[in-house]
Amino acid sequence: MIEGVITNRIRLLRFLNGEMTQSELGERIGVTRQTIAAIEAGKYSPSLEAAFRIAHVFQVPLNEVFQWEVQEEL
């Protein structure tokens, strides 16, 4: 089985887009600030729909927001 971890650039994208707050992003995609904070911290993986909504807010492709890094097996 392939193991991996999902990382994201949400914090950087918020900063580059007028220092958007977590609350503002949450309002724009229909989730709470706490949900955005958990996604940013890697403690929660967003639904596919929420991920696409985040990418749409920043007007970038999904893979510029989220990355999947494969963990090499030893």
Residue frames as qw, qx, qy, qz and C-alpha x, y, z in Angstrom:
[[0.000, 0.889, 0.458, 0.000, 0.00, 0.00, 0.00],
 [0.385, 0.455, -0.025, 0.803, 1.24, 3.50, -0.82],
 [0.367, -0.693, -0.435, 0.444, 1.48, 5.83, 2.17],
 [0.308, 0.452, 0.147, 0.824, 1.38, 9.59, 1.82],
 [0.180, -0.572, -0.459, 0.656, 0.61, 12.86, 3.50],
 [0.226, 0.785, 0.415, 0.401, -1.45, 15.79, 2.20],
 [0.347, -0.361, -0.157, 0.851, 0.16, 19.20, 2.59],
 [0.226, 0.832, 0.474, 0.179, -1.23, 22.57, 1.61],
 [0.375, 0.112, 0.004, 0.920, -0.29, 26.18, 0.85],
 [0.140, -0.800, -0.550, -0.196, -3.47, 27.80, 2.18],
 [0.412, -0.754, -0.160, 0.486, -1.69, 30.06, 4.66],
 [0.367, -0.221, 0.372, 0.823, 0.66, 31.38, 1.95],
 [0.092, 0.456, 0.651, 0.601, -2.21, 31.86, -0.50],
 [0.238, -0.846, -0.469, 0.084, -4.22, 33.77, 2.12],
 [0.412, -0.617, 0.051, 0.669, -1.22, 36.03, 2.73],
 [0.284, -0.038, 0.530, 0.798, -0.71, 36.63, -0.99],
 [0.077, -0.564, -0.643, -0.513, -4.40, 37.50, -1.39],
 [0.193, -0.664, -0.023, -0.722, -4.58, 40.58, 0.78],
 [0.046, 0.202, -0.786, 0.583, -3.81, 38.76, 4.01],
 [0.657, -0.287, -0.403, -0.569, -7.23, 37.09, 3.93],
 [0.396, -0.383, 0.665, -0.503, -8.22, 35.75, 7.35],
 [0.003, 0.043, 0.999, 0.014, -9.21, 32.18, 8.07],
 [0.300, 0.482, 0.616, -0.546, -12.70, 33.50, 8.86],
 [0.395, 0.582, -0.192, -0.685, -12.97, 35.24, 5.50],
 [0.240, 0.271, -0.863, -0.352, -11.91, 32.12, 3.63],
 [0.110, 0.197, 0.940, -0.256, -14.29, 30.00, 5.67],
 [0.385, 0.542, 0.350, -0.659, -17.19, 32.34, 4.88],
 [0.373, 0.527, -0.446, -0.620, -16.38, 32.22, 1.17],
 [0.354, 0.174, -0.884, -0.250, -16.42, 28.42, 1.00],
 [0.717, -0.348, -0.259, -0.546, -19.11, 27.74, 3.62],
 [0.774, -0.201, -0.533, 0.276, -17.12, 26.35, 6.56],
 [0.465, -0.878, -0.091, 0.066, -16.03, 27.68, 9.94],
 [0.111, 0.863, -0.466, 0.161, -12.75, 29.41, 10.79],
 [0.625, -0.458, 0.621, -0.120, -11.90, 26.39, 12.94],
 [0.896, 0.291, 0.333, 0.042, -12.26, 24.10, 9.92],
 [0.514, 0.813, -0.192, 0.194, -9.90, 26.28, 7.87],
 [0.245, -0.767, 0.560, -0.196, -7.41, 26.30, 10.78],
 [0.800, -0.195, 0.564, -0.064, -7.55, 22.48, 11.02],
 [0.825, 0.533, 0.148, 0.117, -7.08, 22.07, 7.24],
 [0.251, 0.883, -0.340, 0.203, -4.12, 24.49, 7.26],
 [0.403, -0.639, 0.624, -0.201, -2.51, 22.63, 10.15],
 [0.444, 0.284, -0.827, -0.197, -2.90, 19.29, 8.39],
 [0.256, -0.056, 0.826, -0.500, -5.16, 17.97, 11.14],
 [0.578, 0.460, 0.556, -0.381, -8.16, 17.61, 8.83],
 [0.224, 0.004, 0.696, 0.682, -8.48, 16.75, 5.16],
 [0.420, 0.319, 0.104, -0.843, -11.17, 18.76, 3.39],
 [0.714, 0.408, 0.558, -0.110, -13.85, 17.17, 1.27],
 [0.501, 0.178, 0.523, 0.666, -13.08, 17.19, -2.42],
 [0.092, 0.831, 0.444, 0.322, -15.75, 19.86, -2.91],
 [0.362, -0.906, -0.033, 0.218, -14.25, 22.10, -0.20],
 [0.603, -0.313, 0.384, 0.625, -10.78, 21.64, -1.71],
 [0.369, 0.455, 0.529, 0.614, -12.06, 22.75, -5.13],
 [0.110, -0.931, -0.327, -0.118, -13.86, 25.71, -3.53],
 [0.502, -0.724, 0.131, 0.455, -10.63, 26.82, -1.83],
 [0.521, -0.020, 0.497, 0.693, -8.74, 26.60, -5.13],
 [0.192, 0.709, 0.530, 0.424, -11.53, 28.58, -6.83],
 [0.275, -0.927, -0.174, 0.188, -11.33, 31.38, -4.24],
 [0.428, -0.642, 0.346, 0.533, -7.62, 31.78, -4.96],
 [0.644, 0.711, -0.076, -0.272, -8.12, 31.22, -8.72],
 [0.024, 0.591, -0.798, -0.119, -5.44, 28.54, -8.89],
 [0.725, 0.068, -0.641, -0.241, -5.44, 24.85, -9.86],
 [0.844, -0.494, -0.069, -0.195, -6.13, 22.39, -7.05],
 [0.895, -0.029, -0.166, 0.414, -2.53, 21.13, -7.10],
 [0.283, 0.536, -0.221, 0.764, -1.28, 24.64, -6.28],
 [0.524, -0.599, 0.161, -0.584, -3.23, 24.48, -3.01],
 [0.846, -0.338, 0.367, -0.187, -2.87, 20.82, -2.02],
 [0.422, 0.545, -0.720, -0.081, -0.02, 18.36, -2.57],
 [0.955, -0.243, 0.077, -0.150, 0.20, 14.67, -1.81],
 [0.118, 0.713, -0.687, 0.071, 3.67, 13.61, -0.75],
 [0.929, -0.001, -0.361, -0.088, 4.41, 9.91, -1.00],
 [0.498, -0.685, 0.515, -0.131, 6.21, 8.41, 1.97],
 [0.550, 0.454, -0.695, -0.092, 8.89, 6.04, 0.73],
 [0.937, -0.318, -0.013, -0.145, 8.75, 2.53, 2.16],
 [0.157, -0.733, 0.661, -0.023, 11.96, 1.31, 3.80]]
